[in-house]
Amino acid sequence: MQEAIPIEAQAQAPQRTLAVAAIGLALVVLGGSVYNILPLITAGAVDKLGFSAGQAGAMSSVLTFASGVSAVMAGAWVRSLSWRLGAAIALGGMCLMCVAAMLTHGYGAVVVWLGLAAFLASAAFSLGMTVLSDGRESARGFGVAIAIQSAYQIAALWAGPSLLELSGLVGVLALLAIPSGLGVALAPLLPAAGRAVQARGAAKGLVRPATLAAFIGFTAFFIGAGAYWTYLELMGQAQGITPQQVGNWSAVAVAAGIPGGALAWLQGDRFGNFRPLILACVLILTAAALLTGLHGAAAFGAAGAIYYFAWCYGVAYQYALVNDVDPTGRAIAITGGCAFFGSAGGAALAALFVTPPDYSAVVRIVAVTICVSTAMFAIAAALHQRDGRAASR
């Protein structure tokens, strides 16, 4: 006979759940902050430390690569290491590495310290997403996380130029060091571990066909995203749009991500986790059609807003579907690696086919990759349903 849960415990459980979810959100925002303000870091390195454009680009690549490696490695520890210890190491280490970079001016040392900061930040992000994946209707938690990240990015990029002018790269790095240092105080409030998951044969579970299909779908989406965001400004200029207009439209596009994530939070799993991906696919194909340059500056701006809305809305459900098909509870942590490596691959792929001032190859890459991504998630969902029916026999 199951032991009755005291009324007091029943009343406290929702509060505990909300508190843990809030800490997970904090880990996601703090962990994503290095990548989200990377343009400010590279600008500060060039303007204040005298790095060349090539050096800044190489540093950006190192930080992105370190973040991707960290996310992949998180799959090995995120369900075995204490969450409290993991959060403390990730946030505390991120703070210390940023402080070390603030006290350094040589190119090699700065890249090493910031590379380590990016590695630890990505670990915090992976842990935060894993915490959110344990909640009911995980798409809601992922939607809120994405919306808050978009709001943070807008605020940081808006305040960043003034901060660079006043305090240089040190001020920008303080935006990372201070919150992450304060965030260490949240670590003891986390549970030691999350929900019970498949422990034996975890590596085998991560290479199940359904999980692999979801990984491919996630990576394909970010190949298109990497191509789009790398060449967005150049595409606008090639269409006769001024840099200021492109910048204004880019800000509008990023802002459109907030209601995209908020819609995922409001909607939850009311329509499942795959049907929203079909809507996101249709919206991104619409955005790609508007990017062709045949419809003027307003259409170019609308394309960005539609794309980023669909991005933030759809990615919440991509995470949720990955979480559904994964029996190990580790795949959510690894998807960050898919995003980082996919984005880098998308930029490199587009570079092979772009012939300025013709950027139609970017439009084709965006269209093809979103279709491939949606198809792979459909396959993942179908394989998961098949496995579930087989297990119930």
SVG drawing of the C-alpha trace seen along z (x, -y; Angstrom):
<svg xmlns="http://www.w3.org/2000/svg" viewBox="-5 -56 55 64">
<polyline fill="none" stroke="black" stroke-width="0.4" points="0.0,0.0 1.4,-3.4 2.2,-5.7 0.0,-8.7 1.6,-12.1 0.9,-14.6 -1.2,-17.6 1.6,-20.0 3.9,-18.2 1.2,-18.3 0.9,-22.0 4.6,-22.6 5.3,-20.5 4.2,-23.0 6.2,-25.7 9.3,-23.5 8.7,-22.6 8.4,-26.3 11.5,-27.2 13.5,-24.5 12.2,-25.6 13.1,-29.2 16.7,-28.1 16.8,-26.2 15.7,-29.3 18.5,-31.3 21.1,-28.6 19.9,-28.8 20.0,-32.6 23.4,-32.8 24.8,-29.9 23.7,-31.3 25.0,-34.8 28.5,-34.3 27.2,-33.3 24.4,-35.8 26.7,-38.8 29.5,-37.4 29.3,-40.3 30.0,-42.7 33.0,-40.6 34.5,-40.6 33.8,-44.3 35.5,-45.1 38.5,-43.0 39.0,-44.9 38.3,-48.4 39.8,-48.2 42.5,-45.5 43.7,-46.2 42.9,-42.7 42.7,-42.4 39.4,-41.4 41.0,-38.1 42.0,-37.5 38.5,-38.5 37.0,-36.0 39.3,-33.2 38.4,-34.0 34.7,-33.8 35.3,-30.4 37.2,-29.1 34.4,-30.2 31.7,-28.6 33.7,-25.4 34.3,-25.3 30.6,-25.8 29.7,-22.9 32.2,-20.5 31.0,-21.3 27.4,-20.6 28.3,-17.2 30.3,-16.3 27.4,-17.4 25.6,-14.3 28.1,-12.2 27.7,-14.0 24.4,-15.8 22.5,-12.8 25.3,-11.4 27.0,-14.4 25.2,-16.2 23.2,-19.1 24.3,-21.3 27.9,-20.6 27.6,-20.9 25.9,-24.3 28.4,-25.6 31.4,-24.5 29.9,-25.9 28.9,-29.3 31.8,-29.8 34.3,-28.7 32.6,-31.0 32.9,-33.9 36.6,-33.2 37.5,-32.8 35.8,-36.1 37.7,-37.9 40.9,-36.4 40.2,-37.7 39.4,-41.1 42.9,-41.2 44.6,-40.0 45.5,-41.8 47.5,-39.4 45.7,-37.7 46.5,-34.1 45.7,-34.5 42.4,-36.3 41.3,-33.6 42.2,-30.8 40.3,-32.4 37.2,-33.3 37.3,-29.8 37.2,-28.3 34.4,-30.7 32.4,-29.7 33.0,-26.0 31.7,-26.4 28.8,-28.7 27.7,-26.0 27.8,-23.4 25.5,-25.7 23.2,-26.1 23.0,-22.3 22.3,-21.7 19.6,-24.4 17.9,-22.9 18.0,-19.4 16.4,-20.8 13.6,-22.3 13.2,-19.0 12.1,-17.3 9.0,-19.6 5.5,-18.8 4.8,-20.0 8.5,-20.7 7.7,-22.8 6.3,-25.5 9.6,-25.7 11.6,-25.7 9.4,-28.5 9.9,-30.7 13.6,-30.1 13.9,-31.1 11.7,-34.2 13.8,-35.4 17.0,-34.7 15.7,-36.9 14.8,-39.7 18.3,-39.4 20.0,-39.6 18.0,-42.6 18.9,-44.5 22.5,-43.5 23.0,-44.4 21.2,-47.7 23.3,-48.7 26.5,-47.1 27.8,-49.9 27.5,-52.5 29.1,-50.1 32.0,-49.5 32.5,-53.2 32.5,-53.8 34.4,-50.9 35.7,-48.9 35.8,-45.1 36.1,-45.0 32.6,-46.3 31.2,-43.8 32.9,-40.9 31.5,-42.2 28.1,-41.6 29.1,-37.9 31.2,-37.7 28.9,-39.4 25.6,-37.5 27.4,-34.2 29.2,-34.8 25.9,-35.7 24.3,-32.7 26.5,-30.3 24.2,-31.1 21.4,-29.3 23.3,-26.0 22.4,-24.7 18.8,-25.3 18.7,-22.7 17.8,-19.1 20.8,-16.7 19.4,-15.0 16.4,-15.0 13.9,-12.4 14.7,-8.7 16.0,-7.9 17.6,-4.9 21.0,-4.6 22.2,-1.3 23.1,-1.5 22.7,-5.2 25.2,-5.5 23.1,-2.9 19.9,-4.9 21.4,-8.0 22.0,-6.3 18.5,-4.8 17.1,-5.6 14.5,-8.0 17.0,-9.9 19.5,-10.1 16.8,-11.3 15.9,-14.1 19.6,-15.1 19.8,-15.3 16.7,-17.4 18.0,-19.8 21.4,-20.1 19.7,-20.7 17.6,-23.5 20.7,-25.3 22.6,-24.8 19.9,-27.0 20.0,-29.4 23.7,-29.8 23.6,-30.6 20.8,-33.1 22.3,-35.1 25.8,-35.1 24.7,-36.7 21.6,-38.7 23.3,-42.1 25.1,-41.5 21.9,-40.3 20.1,-43.5 22.9,-45.7 22.9,-43.8 19.3,-44.6 20.0,-48.3 19.0,-48.6 21.2,-50.8 23.2,-49.3 21.2,-51.3 17.9,-49.9 19.3,-46.4 20.3,-47.0 16.9,-48.3 15.2,-45.4 17.5,-42.9 16.5,-44.4 12.8,-44.0 13.5,-40.4 15.1,-39.5 12.3,-41.1 9.8,-38.9 11.4,-35.9 9.9,-36.9 6.2,-36.3 7.4,-33.2 8.7,-31.7 5.8,-33.0 3.3,-31.3 5.0,-28.0 4.7,-28.6 1.0,-29.4 0.2,-26.6 2.2,-23.8 1.5,-20.4 -2.1,-21.2 -1.3,-20.3 1.4,-17.8 5.1,-18.5 5.2,-17.8 2.3,-19.8 3.8,-23.1 7.0,-22.2 4.9,-22.1 3.6,-25.6 7.2,-26.8 8.3,-25.2 5.6,-27.0 6.5,-30.3 10.2,-29.9 9.5,-28.9 7.4,-32.1 10.3,-34.1 12.7,-32.5 10.4,-33.6 10.4,-37.2 14.2,-37.2 14.6,-36.9 14.8,-40.7 11.8,-40.9 9.5,-42.6 11.5,-45.5 12.9,-46.6 9.6,-46.1 9.4,-42.5 13.1,-42.0 12.3,-43.2 9.1,-41.2 11.1,-38.1 13.4,-38.6 10.5,-39.0 8.7,-35.9 11.9,-33.9 12.9,-34.7 9.3,-34.2 9.2,-30.8 12.7,-30.0 11.9,-30.7 8.5,-29.0 9.7,-26.0 12.9,-25.4 10.9,-25.0 9.0,-22.1 12.2,-20.7 13.6,-20.5 10.4,-19.0 10.3,-16.3 14.0,-15.4 13.0,-15.1 10.1,-12.8 12.0,-10.3 15.1,-10.1 14.9,-7.5 18.2,-8.5 17.4,-12.1 20.8,-13.2 19.9,-14.2 18.6,-17.7 22.1,-18.6 23.7,-17.3 21.4,-19.3 23.4,-22.5 26.3,-20.9 24.0,-20.3 23.1,-24.0 26.7,-25.3 28.2,-22.9 25.2,-23.3 25.4,-27.1 29.1,-27.0 28.5,-24.5 25.7,-26.6 28.0,-29.6 30.7,-27.5 28.3,-25.9 26.8,-29.2 30.3,-30.6 30.9,-27.8 27.9,-28.9 27.5,-32.6 28.7,-34.8 28.2,-38.5 26.0,-40.3 23.9,-37.2 22.9,-35.6 20.1,-33.4 22.1,-30.4 21.4,-31.4 17.6,-31.4 17.9,-27.9 19.9,-26.6 17.3,-28.0 14.4,-26.4 16.1,-23.0 17.3,-22.7 14.0,-23.6 12.3,-20.9 15.0,-18.3 14.7,-19.3 10.9,-18.9 11.1,-15.6 13.6,-14.2 11.5,-15.2 8.6,-13.5 10.7,-10.3 11.8,-10.6 8.2,-10.9 7.1,-7.9 10.0,-5.7 9.2,-6.6 5.6,-5.7 6.6,-2.4 9.0,-1.6 6.3,-2.4 3.8,-0.1 6.5,2.7 7.2,2.3 3.6,2.5 3.0,5.8"/>
</svg>
